[in-house]
Amino acid sequence: MKIAKPLFQAVLISVLFTCILWWIKLSELFFHLPLNELGISPMQVQGLWGIAFAPLIHGSLGHIFSNTLALLFLGSLFIYGYPHSWKKASLLIWLGSGLGVWLFARHAVHIGASGLTHGLFFFLLVASILRRDKRSVALMMMGVVLYGGMMMSIFPREEHISFEYHFFGALFGALAALLFSRADPKPVIKRFTWEESPELEDPIIGEQWRQSSSDDASNQ
């Protein structure tokens, strides 16, 4: 029960967030809304709005679907494993990656939650290195099994993919782990009673050992 409730809450938050993304995308399609204008246009004043809104906008159904799976899985691991720091870390990843794209990215309109997903992955990765407790390492390993490719997608691959968003998401995910991951207490290590109780000495063996030690000392 102690695990089930926090895990359920983490999954629920991730599901609700992805539902918001789908509601925005479907509204854009049905009502022909020009939401791409809310993306990040590097070094343009009107593009500053994108720092806040770009992760909510997606270019296609395939784009949002791929990010949905990553957000559900990595988001659930992230919120479950770091219940005290996930809000501050998410805010830093969200705004920091957007600002990095606005300052340094290619001239294009950058949209999508992939910066956030890369931030979550690299937070889990760096936090496990810093903390080295069983839970953080287990969460990192689960993330690597499905999304280890994110370690390579921070580099340029395809022209229409914003690797800059990936890169700055990863950068600020790692920074968030450095700043906030220790705010969550490490899980308590369970100890068995036999580990805590003093070992009982066999009286016969103990007496013989002490006598042998004293004889050796006198012979010297």
N, C-alpha and C positions, 0 to 999 in steps of 0.2 A: 504493500500500500504506500510506503514511503517513496518508492520509485514511481509508481503508477500515476499519482496525482501530479507531480511536477512535470512528468513526461507528457501527460495529457494536456496540461496547460501550454507547454512549449509547442506541441503539435497544433493546438487550437489557434494560437497566435499566428503561427506560420500559415495556416489555412485561411484565416481571416484576411491576412495581408494579400495573399495570392488572389483571393476572391475580389478584393478591391482592384487589383491590377486587371483582372478579367472584366470586371464591370466597366472600367475605363475603356478598355480596348473594344468591347462590344458596343458601348455607347458611341465610340468614334466611328465604328463601321456602320451602325444603323442610322446615325444622324449626320454622317459625313462631316465630322468635326475635324478641323485642321490642327490636330493636337501636336503634330511634329514641330509646330512653331514654338512649343514649350521646351524643345530640346536645347542642348548647350551649343551655342555658336561661339567658338573660341575668340577671345579678345574683342567681343562686341558687347556693348552695354545691354542690348536687349537679350543677349544670350545668358546674362547672369541669372535670369529666372530659371534657366535650365538646371542650375545647381540644385535647386529644390525640387523641380518637377520632372526632370529627365528620367529618373529611375522608374517613374510611373507610366511612361510612354513606351510603346513598342511598335516596331515597323511592320510586323506581320504576325499572323497566328503562329507560324513556326517559331518566330523569335520569342514570343511570350510563352509558348509551350515549353521550350527548352529552359527558360529561366524559371518557370513554375516548378519544374521537377527539382532543380537545384535549390530553390528557395525553401521548398517544403522539407527536403532532406537536411541540407546544411543549416537552415534556420532552426529546425527542431533540435538538432544536436547542439547548436550554439546557445539557444535559450535555455535548454535543459542543463547544460554543463556549466553555464555562467549566469545564474539567475540574478546576481547582484550587479553585474557589470554590463549586461547585454544592451541595456538602453543607451548608456553613454558610449559604448563601443559602436553601436549601430549609427548613432548620430555623427560620430567622428568619421566613420567610413563613408556615410552618405554625403556629407558636406565636403569632406576632404577630397574624396575622389572627384567630385564635381568641380571643385575649385582647381584641382590639378589639370583636369581636362580643359577647363576654360583658359587656363594660363598657357598650356604647352601643347595642346593637341593640334592635329591638322585642321585646316579650314574645311569644316563640314558640320552637319547637324548631328550631334551625338545623343543617342537616346538608349533607354533600356536599363534593366536592373542587373546587368552582368557585372558592373563595377561592384555592386553590393554583394553578389554571390562570390566573387573573387575575394572580397574583403572578409567574408565569413570564413571561407576556406583557409586563408592565410592567418586569420585570427586563431582558428583551431590548431593550425600547424605550429605557429610560434608559441602559443600558450602552452602547448604540450611540452615543448622544449624547455620553457622557463619553469614550469611547475613540476613536471616529471612524476605526477601521481598517476595511479592506475586509471582513474576516470578520464582525465584529460588525454592521456595517451590512447585509451580505447576510442574516445570520440574522434581523435585525429586519424587513427587507423581506419575507422569506418568511412571518414570523409575521403581519405586517400584512395580507398578501394574503388569508389564510384567516380570521384572527381579529381584524381591525381593529375589528370591532363591539364588542370588549371595552372600547374607550375610551368607549363610551356606556352599556354595561350596568352601570357602577358607580353609575348614578343610578336612582332608583325607577322601576319600570315596572309590574310586575304584583305584586299583593299576596302571592301565594304564593311568590314568588322572593325569596331573601335577597340583596337588593342590598347589604346591609351586609357580607356575606361577600365579595362582589365588591370593594367599596370598600376594605376593610381589606386584602384580598389584594393589590390594586393598590398601596396605600400602602406596605406592607411589602416588596413586590417592588421598588418604586423605592428604598426605603431600603437594601435588600440590595445593589442595584446601586451605590449611592453608597459603601457600606462595603467591598464585596468584589470588584467586577468588575475592578479594577485588579490583583488578585492574579494574574491570568492574563496571561502575557506576550503581547505583540502578535505576530502572525505575521511571520516574517522576510520582508522585501521582497527579492525576487530581482533582482539587477542583472546585466546583460549585460557581457561583457568589454570591449566597445567603450565602455561608459559609464565604466569605471574607468581605461582606458589613456589617457595624454595624447595630444592630437591632434598629428599630425605636421605641421609647417609646411612649406609649399612653399618651397624655398630661393630661387627666382627672385622669386616674389611677395613673400616676406618681405624680401628685400634691397631691392626697389623701394619697398616701403612705408616702410622705415626711412630710405632716402635721401630720399624725398619729405617725410617728417616733419622731417628735419634741414634741408632747404632752406626749408621753411615757417618754421622757427624762426629761421634766419639772416635771412630777409627781414623778419621782425618787428623 
